[in-house]
């Protein structure tokens, strides 16, 4: 009888450890870099690390909703670049309107708040295009978002002719000063970007756990046909997740541009990989229907600590990519292993 009891508990213990794998990895990395990286535990280092995590977390939160709905969004990194360039151009050179036939050239300047709203709308619009192409034309999410990746990155380069907007501090005389607060401002000594990250995190948790929309996202990802039969408007759900991912990406792009104090069309390159990694490490299943926003936040911290820690101990960028890729593959393998163990346990309990 003792053997049976032990064998009955073993799968549960395994499942528990697999569910906590990202948190265990986070603690392990924190301890490792505390001993191997000089000044890792200083307040300045931890704040800088969390600022970097904020970007990955924002992208990962939007990506999590997409993946839970059984989709993928490869355009988030390009939206980061495009939104940063739209804001950068409006702050640095304004909106130039030329009417050659009348010999008129006018420049319009906008306050930072209006600039931010315009850039956010651009991000949501790209997400809207993703949703339309996927839901109305039946294009696979991978192909649809791959296409918008090139389009958004192309427009980011077109906006400046491939050049960088070097100074986004603005001009008080034109009413454009204050944009940099978004990336450099603090509240109670904590960077504004971190507050924004936790605000979006709280909003996403509320939507996923407390609203019908959240339940519908899981239902669509778990079984689309069953969701349709139960009356869920699948197309609207998919439209929402891609537009929300676009919004999160635009916020990340604005914060990144404000932190750098400049706008570059190269901003956001490969950021989509970190977003996917954070989601997968946090337990979001690539097959859809499973995942949590809290897990993604922990996954983002794993990515952030790993990236900054490797820099601090002198690991080259080439090996950083190898390690990141290996971790993503292992995360997917472990996720599949967890699913098999849960399935096996369920069958044993039924028998």
N, C-alpha and C positions, 0 to 999 in steps of 0.2 A: 504493500500500500504506500509506503514511504517513497518508493521509486516512482510510483504513478503520480504522487503529489508533486514531486520534484520535476518530473517530465511535463506535468501540466503547467507548472509555473514558468518553466524555462522560456517558452515562446513569448510569454507576457513580459518577462524581463528583457528579452532581446528587443521586443517591439518598443518598450519604454526607452531603452538606450538608443535605439535608432531614431526615435522621435526627438530625443534630446541631443542628437549628434551635433547640431550646429552650435548649441549653447556650450556643450562640452569643448568643442573646437575653439570657440571664442575664449573660454577661460584658459585653455591650454596655450593659445597664441599669446594671450596677455601675460601669462606667467613666463613664457619663453622669452619674449622680447624685453620683459622687465629685467631679466638677467643678462641678456646678450646685447641689448641696444642702450648705449649711454644716454642718460637724460630722458629715457622713455616715459618715466613716471612723473615728469615735471608737469605743472599746470599748463604751461605754454604748449608743450607737445601734445597733451591730451585734447586741448581746445582746438589746435590746428588739425589734429586727426579727426575730431568730430565734425569740423567744418568740411573736410573732404568726404566724410561719411554722409553728410547731409545731401550732397549731390547724388551719390549712388543710391541713397535711400529714397529720394524723391523719384528718381527714374525707376527704381525697383518696385515702388508702391504702384505706380501706374502699370508697369509691366506685369505685376502679380495679378491684377484684375484681368488683364488681357489673357494671360496664360490659364487662369482658372476657367475662363470662358472657352478654353480650347483654341486659343489663337496664339499669335506671336507678332511682335512689332519690332522690326529692324530699323525703323525710321527715327527712334527716339534720340539717338545721337545727333542726327542731322537736324532735328528740330531744335536741339540745344544750340547748335551753330547758327541756324537761321534766326531764331528769336534773339540771340545775342547780337547778330549783325543788324537786324531791324532796329533794335533799341540803340545800338551803337551809332548807326547812321543818323537817326533822328536827333540824338544828343550832339553828335560831332559836327554834322553839316546841315541838319534840318531837312525839311522836305522842299525840294526845289521844283517849282512849277514853271515850265517854259512854254510860251506861246509865240513861236517864231513869226507867224503871220502878222502879229501885232507888235512885234519887237519888245515883248514883255517877258521878264524873268523875275519871279517872286520866290522868296524863301520863307517858309512857315516854320516857326519854332514851337515846340510843345513842352509843357511841364513834365517832369519825370513821371508823375502819376499817369498822365495820358500816354506817355511813351510805354510804360509798363503794361497798361491795359491793351494797347495796340499789339505789343509783342505777344501777350497772352492769347489774344484773339487769333493771331497767326498760328500759334501752336495748336489751339483748338480746331482751327480750320483744316490744318494738315491731318489731324486725327479724324475730322469729319470726312475728308477725302478718302482716307484709309477705309473708314466704315462704309462709305458709299460703294467703293470699288469691291469690297468684300461681300457686302450684303445684297447689293442690287445687281451686280454683274457676275457674282459667283466666283471671283478670282481667289485663289488660295491666299491666306494671310501672308505666307512667306513671300510669295511673288509680289503681291500688292504693296506690301511695306518695303520690299527691296526696291521697287520702282520709285516710291515716294522718297526713299533715302537719297537716290540720285537727284531727284527733282529738287528737294529741299536743299541739299548741299550745293547744287548748281545755282539756285537763287541766292544762297548765302554768298557765293563768289561773285555773282553778277552785281549784287548790291554795292560792292566796293571795287569791282574789277579785279578781284583776287587779293586786294590789299587789306591792311589792317587799319581800323580806326584807332589811332594811337592814344587818344586822351579823352576819356569820358567824364571828366570832372565837371564839365558844363560851364556856362557863363552866367553869373548873377544878373547881368544886364539883359540877357535874353530869357531869363526865367528857366534855364535848363540845369541849374545847379542842384545837386542833391541825389542824383542817381546812385552814386557810389555807396550811399548809406545802406542800400540793399545788401551789399556784400561785405561792408566794413563796419556797419553800425553795430551797437551792442545795446542790450536791455538787461539791467542788473548785472553787468559784467559778462553776459553771455552773448556771443555773436547772434545777430538777427537771423542769419541763415539757419542756425540751429533751432531757434524758436519756430521758424517757418516749417522746418522739417517735422517737428513734433505736432504742429497744427494740422498739417496735411495728414500725418500719421493718425491723429485722433479722428479726423474726418473720415478717413478710409476705414478705420476700425468700426466706427459707428455705422457707416453704410453697409459694410460686410456682415455685421452681426445684428443690427437693430432695424434694418429696413427690408421691405419686400424686394427692392432692387438687388440687395446683396444676396438674398436667397435665390433670386432668379439667375444671377451670374453663376452661382454654383450649379444650379439645375441645368443651365444651358451647357456648361462644360462637362457635366456628368453624363447627360444623355439628351442630346438636342431634340430628338424625335419625341421623347417622353415629355420634354418641356413644352413643345408645340401642342401636344395633345392635352396638356393641363392648362392651356390658355395663355401661356407666357409669350409675350411678343419678342421673339428671339432676335429679330433684326434690330429692334430698338435697344435691346440689351447690348448687342455687339457694337452698335453705334456709340453707346455711352462709354464702353470700356476704352475704345480707341480715342475718343475725344478727351476722356479723362487722362489717358496716357499722354496725349499731346499737351494738355494743360500742365501736367507735372513736368514734362520735358521743357516747356517754355519757362516755367519757374526756375528750373535748374539752370537753364541757359542765361537767364537774367542775373541770377546770383553769381554764376561763374564770371560773366562779363564784368559785373560790378566789383568782384574780388580782384580781378586782374587789372581793372581800370582801363581796359581796352577791348575792342571787338575784333576778333579774328575769324575768318571763315573756316579755319581748321579746328575751332573749338568743338568739342564733342565727338571727335573721331574715335571710334571703337567704344564709346560709352555704353552702347546698347549691349555689349558683351558683359560689362560689369552689372548692368541692370538684370540681365538674364541670370547671371551667376548668383547675384544676391537673392533672387526669387527662388532659384533651384536649391541653393544651399539652405534657404529658409524652409524648405519642405514643400514648395509648390510643385505639383506634378505636371510634367510637360504633356501628359495625356489629358489634362483638364479636370475640373471638378474638385480639386483638392489644393489647399494652401491657406496660409494665414498671413495677414499684414504684419503681425508681431514677429513671425518667423522671418519675414523678409527684412525687417529692421535689424534683427540679429545677424542675418546673412550679410547685410550691408556693413555692419561693424566688423565682421570677419574679413571681408574684402578690404576694408579700410585699414585695419590693423596689419593685415598681411602686406599690403602695398607699402604703407609708410614704414613698417618695421623692416622690410627687406631693403628699402633705401637706406635706412639708418645703419644697418649692419654691412652695407656695401655690396649687396647682390646686384649684379648688372641688370639692366632693363630686359635684356634678351632672356636671361634665366627667369626673370619675373613672369614673363609671358608663358614660359614653359610650365612653371609651377601653377599659375592661374588656370591654364588649360587642363592640367592634370587634375586639379581640384574639382573643376566643373564635371569632368568625366566620372570621377569617383562619386560625386554627389548624385549623379543620375543612376549609377550602379547601385548605390546604397538605397536610393528611393525604390528601385525595382526590387531589391532584396527585401525591403520592408513590406512591399505589397505582397510578395510571395509568402512571407512568413505569416502575414495577417490572413491571407487566403487559406493557408494550410491550417492555421489555428481555428478559423471559422468552420472548416470542414470537419476537423476533429471534434469540435463542440457539438456539431449537428449529429455526428455519428455516435 
